[in-house]
Amino acid sequence: MNEALVLALVFAVLLFAGVPISFAIGSAAVAALLMSLDPAAATTVVAQRLATGLDSFALLAIPFFILAGQLMNRGGIARRLIDLAKVIVGRLPGGLAYVNILGSMLFGSISGSAVAAAAAIGGTMSPLMKKEGYNREFCAAVNISSAPIGLLIPPSNIMVVYSLASGGVSIAALFIAGYVPGILLGLALMVVVAVIAKLRSYPVGERIALGAGVRIFFASLPSLFLVLLVMGGIILGWFTPTEASAIAVAYSFVLSVVIYREIPWRELPGLLTDAAATTAIVLLLVGTSMGMSWVMSSANIPQSVTAALLALTDDKITLLIIINVLLLIVGTFMDMTPAVLIFTPILLPVVQKFGMSPLHFGLVLIFNLCIGLCTPPVGNCLFVGCSVAQTTIAKVWRPLLPFFFAMFVVLMLVTYWPALSLALPKALGF
């Protein structure tokens, strides 16, 4: 119990002191081990667990998907998907807001990055929406709330991380399970837009001629084909999710550099450097979190938390409410990757006691943390969305509330209706 107390105390102090979270996690793990080991042994154990945690074939998917996302973000794919979204939903009242949401869904399903979606889609849509008379804060709220959808609609790096933390839940099953919750979230946000557009009499988008619409559709097909290639190959068993990530890189490279020619060859070294830097940050978080997870297991923290929650209530509905509230709070101050790695081994045994599938819990966990990306103080989508819309968090908070309500409603549906997550993987044999 002393180890658990030291672990939690050191981690909290370092985190709120502004220490980078990976160093805070590693230092807390070492401090906890110092209760029973000498300094040399404690640091050696954590270092070994860090190296062991990274020694995973599945983790190779992370750097590949990060690089693919970088290529797509700079390769003109966002612009083509926005044009396609205009063709599909642009003529509705408040059409540009629908375009922002659908564009984020399409781009997120290709890049797997919420921040990239907020920057790429929001950076393009915010000026257009403001020009058409949309409120600046409303533009930001639409972009911020829709950006995380890409973490639910595969491919998604955070699902790879959850697979590792959960002890081997199928990455392919997680990818497939994310489709229905992700699409539901997008539709719920569109309902909010419909109500607000009606109340504020927002304009319809420009009419696009049939010929132009057909040309836009065919121009976007190469980008959309990536989703079919990656997910179709995984579902049909042609390649593993890790192999699919490498194929995504190759396809994105050909599309962005050779076909679209949006990325000059001279920019490739800088792009590779950025991808490597992002990969290093993510994998350091993964490694140190695996060290912390080992310390927590040795201190019987998951078992203690399980016993405490089971003693608190024996009602599954109440327990899931408690877990959702906890994860929503965690999401406000902790990045997704360490949150998944730390809380999965703690909470997964609890929900399994009540018969909850690890696959279903994974979607609930990720959905909760997606909402956290839109909330201060660590909401990356919130900061990026405010930046591209040229507004402040204080001004955008109120317009975000109806979107938060819609996100919460869908979260409750995903939590208490397991079929929303499990039916599609089951139908496809996962």
Summary of the structure (lengths in Angstrom):
residues: 430
radius of gyration: 21.7
end to end distance: 39.3
largest distance: 73.6
contacts: 1592
relative contact order: 0.15
helix: 81%
strand: 0%
